[in-house]
């Protein structure tokens, strides 16, 4: 493996190995500060199901393309 190659970001859906194209940025207001964001990655097939899961709980804050999204908590 080439050390300079960037790792492929993979969808966060259970069992999915598809490349991620979307970052679903969320937080649980009962556990996290208002400014903290956690990130789930999603392929096109799982963007809506992961987003619906987070949105139903009031956790989803934004959905952005992966290219412009941090992959770690802020």
LOVEX-83665 format. One record per residue: residue number from 1; residue in three letters; y, x, z of N, C-alpha, C in turn. Coordinates in nm, 4 decimals, always signed. Example, Ala and Ser with C-alpha at 12.3 -4.5 7.8 and 13.67 -1.06 7.14 Angstrom:
LOVEX-83665
<r 1; ALA; <-0.5690; +1.3190; +0.7800>; <-0.4500; +1.2300; +0.7800>; <-0.3300; +1.3200; +0.7800>>
<r 2; SER; <-0.2250; +1.2850; +0.7080>; <-0.1060; +1.3670; +0.7140>; <+0.0030; +1.2900; +0.7870>>
***
This chain:
LOVEX-83665
<r 1; UNK; <-0.1186; +0.0844; +0.0000>; <+0.0000; +0.0000; +0.0000>; <+0.1237; +0.0881; +0.0000>>
<r 2; UNK; <+0.2205; +0.0544; -0.0811>; <+0.3449; +0.1286; -0.0906>; <+0.4344; +0.0947; +0.0278>>
<r 3; UNK; <+0.4727; +0.1948; +0.1061>; <+0.5533; +0.1720; +0.2266>; <+0.6917; +0.1171; +0.1939>>
<r 4; UNK; <+0.7404; +0.1412; +0.0741>; <+0.8744; +0.0938; +0.0390>; <+0.8735; -0.0510; -0.0104>>
<r 5; UNK; <+0.7558; -0.1055; -0.0411>; <+0.7475; -0.2436; -0.0887>; <+0.7749; -0.3404; +0.0265>>
<r 6; UNK; <+0.8528; -0.4439; -0.0009>; <+0.8813; -0.5414; +0.1037>; <+0.7621; -0.6344; +0.1190>>
<r 7; UNK; <+0.7323; -0.6758; +0.2415>; <+0.6182; -0.7652; +0.2622>; <+0.6479; -0.9033; +0.2043>>
<r 8; UNK; <+0.5447; -0.9701; +0.1580>; <+0.5598; -1.1057; +0.1073>; <+0.5697; -1.2008; +0.2250>>
<r 9; UNK; <+0.6708; -1.2834; +0.2253>; <+0.6869; -1.3831; +0.3298>; <+0.5990; -1.5026; +0.2957>>
<r 10; UNK; <+0.5197; -1.5471; +0.3933>; <+0.4190; -1.6500; +0.3716>; <+0.4580; -1.7785; +0.4444>>
<r 11; UNK; <+0.4238; -1.8908; +0.3859>; <+0.4493; -2.0223; +0.4437>; <+0.3915; -2.0327; +0.5841>>
<r 12; UNK; <+0.4624; -2.1001; +0.6734>; <+0.4195; -2.1182; +0.8128>; <+0.3196; -2.2315; +0.8334>>
<r 13; UNK; <+0.2935; -2.3122; +0.7307>; <+0.1971; -2.4216; +0.7445>; <+0.0579; -2.3637; +0.7703>>
<r 14; UNK; <-0.0140; -2.4273; +0.8590>; <-0.1475; -2.3799; +0.8977>; <-0.2373; -2.3647; +0.7749>>
<r 15; UNK; <-0.2931; -2.2460; +0.7581>; <-0.3872; -2.2195; +0.6507>; <-0.3247; -2.1907; +0.5159>>
<r 16; UNK; <-0.1953; -2.2062; +0.5028>; <-0.1282; -2.1826; +0.3741>; <-0.0957; -2.0347; +0.3595>>
<r 17; UNK; <-0.1248; -1.9796; +0.2450>; <-0.0935; -1.8396; +0.2167>; <+0.0053; -1.8261; +0.1009>>
<r 18; UNK; <+0.0671; -1.9370; +0.0620>; <+0.1619; -1.9368; -0.0494>; <+0.2902; -1.8650; -0.0096>>
<r 19; UNK; <+0.3554; -1.8026; -0.1054>; <+0.4832; -1.7366; -0.0763>; <+0.5881; -1.8378; -0.0295>>
<r 20; UNK; <+0.6629; -1.7993; +0.0713>; <+0.7683; -1.8864; +0.1254>; <+0.8911; -1.8815; +0.0360>>
<r 21; UNK; <+0.9505; -1.9970; +0.0142>; <+1.0749; -2.0057; -0.0617>; <+1.1878; -2.0663; +0.0206>>
<r 22; UNK; <+1.1539; -2.1247; +0.1357>; <+1.2529; -2.1920; +0.2186>; <+1.2400; -2.1477; +0.3630>>
<r 23; UNK; <+1.3517; -2.1398; +0.4315>; <+1.3545; -2.1116; +0.5751>; <+1.4072; -2.2362; +0.6454>>
<r 24; UNK; <+1.3263; -2.2900; +0.7336>; <+1.3659; -2.4058; +0.8135>; <+1.4124; -2.3522; +0.9480>>
<r 25; UNK; <+1.5416; -2.3604; +0.9726>; <+1.6018; -2.3031; +1.0931>; <+1.6135; -2.4145; +1.1961>>
<r 26; UNK; <+1.5609; -2.3895; +1.3158>; <+1.5528; -2.4949; +1.4163>; <+1.5689; -2.4392; +1.5561>>
<r 27; UNK; <+1.5879; -2.5301; +1.6508>; <+1.5809; -2.4955; +1.7920>; <+1.5450; -2.6201; +1.8716>>
<r 28; UNK; <+1.4903; -2.5972; +1.9885>; <+1.4596; -2.7052; +2.0816>; <+1.5718; -2.7035; +2.1842>>
<r 29; UNK; <+1.6610; -2.8016; +2.1832>; <+1.7771; -2.7986; +2.2729>; <+1.7410; -2.8007; +2.4209>>
<r 30; UNK; <+1.6210; -2.8452; +2.4539>; <+1.5787; -2.8436; +2.5951>; <+1.5372; -2.7033; +2.6399>>
<r 31; UNK; <+1.5040; -2.6156; +2.5452>; <+1.4570; -2.4812; +2.5786>; <+1.5493; -2.3686; +2.5342>>
<r 32; UNK; <+1.6246; -2.3904; +2.4273>; <+1.7031; -2.2841; +2.3657>; <+1.8536; -2.3101; +2.3767>>
<r 33; UNK; <+1.9298; -2.2018; +2.3810>; <+2.0756; -2.2134; +2.3739>; <+2.1123; -2.2796; +2.2414>>
<r 34; UNK; <+2.2262; -2.3453; +2.2374>; <+2.2684; -2.4182; +2.1171>; <+2.2806; -2.3287; +1.9946>>
<r 35; UNK; <+2.3144; -2.2022; +2.0123>; <+2.3332; -2.1122; +1.8990>; <+2.2049; -2.0429; +1.8542>>
<r 36; UNK; <+2.0996; -2.0503; +1.9327>; <+1.9745; -1.9831; +1.8966>; <+1.9040; -2.0588; +1.7854>>
<r 37; UNK; <+1.8485; -1.9864; +1.6906>; <+1.7715; -2.0458; +1.5824>; <+1.6377; -1.9748; +1.5705>>
<r 38; UNK; <+1.5334; -2.0547; +1.5585>; <+1.4019; -2.0037; +1.5260>; <+1.3797; -2.0387; +1.3795>>
<r 39; UNK; <+1.2876; -1.9703; +1.3145>; <+1.2682; -1.9906; +1.1714>; <+1.1217; -2.0152; +1.1391>>
<r 40; UNK; <+1.0959; -2.1227; +1.0678>; <+0.9663; -2.1446; +1.0043>; <+0.9887; -2.1251; +0.8561>>
<r 41; UNK; <+0.8939; -2.0635; +0.7893>; <+0.9011; -2.0430; +0.6451>; <+0.8174; -2.1483; +0.5760>>
<r 42; UNK; <+0.8607; -2.1911; +0.4576>; <+0.7885; -2.2965; +0.3868>; <+0.7810; -2.2683; +0.2378>>
<r 43; UNK; <+0.6645; -2.2996; +0.1817>; <+0.6485; -2.3002; +0.0365>; <+0.7001; -2.4361; -0.0125>>
<r 44; UNK; <+0.7159; -2.4542; -0.1434>; <+0.7639; -2.5835; -0.1930>; <+0.6739; -2.7013; -0.1530>>
<r 45; UNK; <+0.5423; -2.6780; -0.1446>; <+0.4500; -2.7862; -0.1099>; <+0.4621; -2.8315; +0.0352>>
<r 46; UNK; <+0.5056; -2.7434; +0.1244>; <+0.5114; -2.7772; +0.2672>; <+0.6532; -2.7922; +0.3231>>
<r 47; UNK; <+0.7520; -2.7757; +0.2377>; <+0.8911; -2.7872; +0.2853>; <+0.9163; -2.9226; +0.3520>>
<r 48; UNK; <+0.8742; -3.0295; +0.2885>; <+0.9042; -3.1620; +0.3443>; <+0.8201; -3.1922; +0.4680>>
<r 49; UNK; <+0.6920; -3.1557; +0.4702>; <+0.6098; -3.1885; +0.5874>; <+0.6536; -3.1094; +0.7100>>
<r 50; UNK; <+0.6829; -2.9812; +0.6934>; <+0.7319; -2.9023; +0.8071>; <+0.8692; -2.9525; +0.8510>>
<r 51; UNK; <+0.9554; -2.9816; +0.7538>; <+1.0886; -3.0325; +0.7852>; <+1.0837; -3.1675; +0.8544>>
<r 52; UNK; <+0.9949; -3.2564; +0.8086>; <+0.9809; -3.3878; +0.8713>; <+0.9331; -3.3749; +1.0159>>
<r 53; UNK; <+0.8396; -3.2839; +1.0405>; <+0.7889; -3.2608; +1.1755>; <+0.9021; -3.2187; +1.2690>>
<r 54; UNK; <+0.9830; -3.1219; +1.2245>; <+1.0945; -3.0738; +1.3073>; <+1.2032; -3.1797; +1.3213>>
<r 55; UNK; <+1.2340; -3.2489; +1.2125>; <+1.3409; -3.3483; +1.2146>; <+1.3057; -3.4668; +1.3054>>
<r 56; UNK; <+1.1802; -3.5083; +1.3063>; <+1.1379; -3.6200; +1.3902>; <+1.1595; -3.5900; +1.5391>>
<r 57; UNK; <+1.1589; -3.4632; +1.5750>; <+1.1787; -3.4225; +1.7139>; <+1.3243; -3.3843; +1.7439>>
<r 58; UNK; <+1.4085; -3.3897; +1.6413>; <+1.5490; -3.3533; +1.6586>; <+1.5719; -3.2037; +1.6653>>
<r 59; UNK; <+1.4780; -3.1248; +1.6115>; <+1.4876; -2.9792; +1.6197>; <+1.5478; -2.9145; +1.4946>>
<r 60; UNK; <+1.5339; -2.9772; +1.3783>; <+1.5760; -2.9155; +1.2521>; <+1.7273; -2.9026; +1.2465>>
<r 61; UNK; <+1.7750; -2.7831; +1.2175>; <+1.9189; -2.7583; +1.2086>; <+1.9645; -2.7349; +1.0656>>
<r 62; UNK; <+1.8845; -2.6625; +0.9857>; <+1.9213; -2.6376; +0.8462>; <+1.8002; -2.5885; +0.7689>>
<r 63; UNK; <+1.8060; -2.6085; +0.6375>; <+1.7048; -2.5568; +0.5458>; <+1.7794; -2.4736; +0.4433>>
<r 64; UNK; <+1.7400; -2.3469; +0.4304>; <+1.8074; -2.2551; +0.3389>; <+1.7044; -2.1779; +0.2573>>
<r 65; UNK; <+1.7417; -2.1320; +0.1378>; <+1.6505; -2.0483; +0.0605>; <+1.6170; -1.9204; +0.1391>>
<r 66; UNK; <+1.4953; -1.8729; +0.1268>; <+1.4512; -1.7549; +0.2013>; <+1.5347; -1.6315; +0.1705>>
<r 67; UNK; <+1.5748; -1.6146; +0.0459>; <+1.6472; -1.4926; +0.0074>; <+1.7695; -1.4665; +0.0951>>
<r 68; UNK; <+1.8371; -1.5698; +0.1419>; <+1.9568; -1.5505; +0.2226>; <+1.9354; -1.5777; +0.3701>>
<r 69; UNK; <+1.8105; -1.5842; +0.4141>; <+1.7827; -1.6240; +0.5504>; <+1.7213; -1.5110; +0.6313>>
<r 70; UNK; <+1.7642; -1.4944; +0.7564>; <+1.6953; -1.3982; +0.8421>; <+1.5568; -1.4510; +0.8748>>
<r 71; UNK; <+1.4632; -1.3604; +0.9000>; <+1.3267; -1.4036; +0.9283>; <+1.2930; -1.3926; +1.0762>>
<r 72; UNK; <+1.3850; -1.3442; +1.1546>; <+1.3639; -1.3324; +1.2977>; <+1.4613; -1.4216; +1.3726>>
<r 73; UNK; <+1.4293; -1.4519; +1.4975>; <+1.5198; -1.5310; +1.5805>; <+1.6543; -1.4607; +1.5907>>
<r 74; UNK; <+1.7586; -1.5382; +1.6010>; <+1.8906; -1.4787; +1.6243>; <+1.9342; -1.5071; +1.7656>>
***
